[in-house]
Amino acid sequence: MRSETFSNAAIAAAIDHTLLKPEARAADIDRLCVEALEHGFAAVCVNSLWVPRVAARLNGSPVKTCSVVGFPLGASLPAATAAEASMAIAAGAQEIDMVLSVGEALDGDWDAVRRGIAEVLQGCGAIPLKVILETCLLDDAQKRRACEICRELGVAFVKTSTGFSTGGATLEDVALMREVVGPDIGVKASGGIRDRESAIAMLEAGANRLGCSAGVAIVSGGDADSDY
């Protein structure tokens, strides 16, 4: 039933084809771009080091260049993360994924969390900003408050996970995030989405973007062992 509801093209159009491992090499990045172009993925998501290479290879195509910043800890000075976002954009990034300050969220210092997001948002200008909550480290009340702040600030997306912590996306978290942000802000599920069935379940739960490194396996009906 689900496979009839979502075509391969529809699933592909929601995928941010992702490679964030520190050991990623130029050939790996090039392959990521080739796969994204072949399958019609939404974006290629990489560390900011690789943005110029990705932007050059995707130039003129509908596939966007996405850069993570302040990644994966969300523990950089906001000004440094904002500067990284600005430099990534200058190098060709068309979307930015930042990590929320998890420690400040756990402390309940929501004013600091808000200021940090707002500073990066300002650095992005008109470029869409996705805010990674790292949901595996927050309780439901904290997830709700983080989403409320993101909604109030007008970010483009809230995102579940970095894929580098203790857990990835869950259907419950995606549904909660969609409930809080409403229909006008995107929800990106990331971390642990390795097969078609999982991808479709996330979309049905309320996600409209999927961050994963197993995009080719997902649209081919297979599965993969990657954690992201």
N, C-alpha and C positions, 0 to 999 in steps of 0.2 A: 504494500500500500504506500509506504513512504517513498519507495523508489519511483513510483508513478507520480507522486506529488512534486518531486524536485528533479528536474532534468540535470544532466551533467553540466550543461552550460550555466544553469542557474546557480548550482553549487560552486562552480569554478569562479563565477563573477563575484562571489562573496569571500574568496580566499585571499589572504595576504600570505604569499609564498615566502617562507621565513627561514633564514639561516643566521643565527646569532652566536654560534659557538666560537670561542676564542681561537680555535685551530683552523677556522675557515680560511681557505686560500683562494687566490685569484681565480683558478680554474673552477672551484666550487661556486663562486659567485657568478661566473659566466654561465655555468650550467643552470643555475637558478633562474637567470634571466631568460635563457632559451626555453626552459620549461614553462615559465610564466607566459611568454609570448605564444607558445604553441597551444596552451590550454585555455588562454583567456582569463587568467587570474586577475584579481582586482589590483594587486600591488606586489612588489617585491620588498620585503622588510629586512633590513640589515643594520649592523652597527655603522655609526657615522663615518668611520674610516673608508667604507666601501661605497658611500653615496656617489662620488664622482663617477666611479666605474659603472655603477648600476644606471645612473641617469643617462650616461652616454649610450649605453646599450639599449635602453628603453625609449630613447628620444624619438618622438614622432608617433609613438604607440599609445593606446589607451591604458596600458598598464602603468600604474603610478610607482614612483620611487618613495619608499617610506623609511625613515630613520628612527631608531630608538635613541633616547637621550637619558642621561642620568641612570643608566641601565647597568646591572639589574637591581641595584640596591635601593635606589631612590634616596640616597643619603648624601648627595652632593649639595653644596650651597646652591640655593635657587638661582642666584645670578650666574653660576657656572653652568647649570643645566639650561638656562635661558640662552646663554652665549653659545652653547653647543647646538641648540636648536637653530639659532640664527645662522651659525656657520654651516650647518647641514643644509638649510634652506638655500643659502647662497651657493652651495655646491650642487644643488639640483633636487633636494628633497621636496616632495609635494605633499607629504603627510609626516607628522611627528607623533611618536609614541613615547610618553614620559612615564616615570614611575612615581606614584604618590609617596610622600614621606611617611613610611609605615610606622616608624618609631613615634613620630609626633601624633599620628592617628591613635596609636595604642595608649599614649599619654592623655588623650582627649584634648590635645592642644589644636583645636580645629581652626582657630584663627591663623596659626602658623601654617597649617595644611592649606588653607585657602590662599594665603599670601604666596606660598610656593607655587601653587598651580597658576595663580593669576600672573605671576612674573614670567613663567614660561609661556603662558597664553599670549601675553603681550609681545614676547620675543618672536612668536610665530606669525604675528600679523594676520593676514588672510589665510594662512595655511592651516588646514584642519589639525587639531590637537586631540589625541587620544590619551586618556589618563588611566594608567594601570593601577588597580587597587591592591593587587596581591591578596586576593580574597582568602586564600588558605590561611593567612595570618590574622584575619579580622573576624570578629563575631558579627552576627547579623545587624545589630544596632550600629556598629561601626561602618559596615558596608553601606547601610542606608544613609548615614550622615555623609559619608564620602560622596555618594551619588547625588545627594541633595546639593552639596557644594558645587559639584561639577555641573549640575543642571542650572543652578543659579548663575554660575560664571559663563555658561553658554559654550562649553567645550563641545567638540564634534562627536566624541565617543567616550564611553567608559569601557574599560577593558578588564578582564578578570585577572590575568596572571602574566608573569614573566616567563614561566616555564623553567625557572632556575631555583625555585623555592621548594616547599614541601608538598605542593599539590598544584593541580591545574584547574581548568574550568569544570564546573559542575552544572547540571541542569537547574538545580535549585538556585544557585547564585545568578545564573543568567536570567531566570524568571524574576528574581528579586530586583536585580538591576533594571530590567525593563519596566517593572512596576513603578519604580521610583523615578526614573528619568522620563517616563512617558514616551510618546511616539515620535518626538521630534529630535531626540538625541540617539546616536547609534550605540549599540552594544556589541562589543567584540569579545568573543569567546576564544581563549587561547590556552594552550597547555594540555597535552594528553589527547588531542583529537587526531586519531590515527586511522580511522576507517570511515567509509561512507555513512554507515548507520549512525555513528557518533556525530558526524557533521550535520546530518539531517535533524537529529534530535536537538542539537544546539540551535539550529535555525527555527525549529518548531517551538522551542522554549522562549524565543524572543531575540536571539542574536541576529544581526544582519551583516556581520563580518566575522570571519574565522581566521585566527592566526595559527598557522601550522606549517610544519616542514614536510608533512606527508601529503601535500596537495595532489601530487601525481597519483599516488596510490588511492586517494579518496575518489578522484574522478574516474579512475580506472576500475573501481570496484574492489580494490585490494585492501591491504592494511600494511602498516609499517611499524617499526620498533622505536622510532624517534620519540623522545619525550615531549617535543614541542609540537 
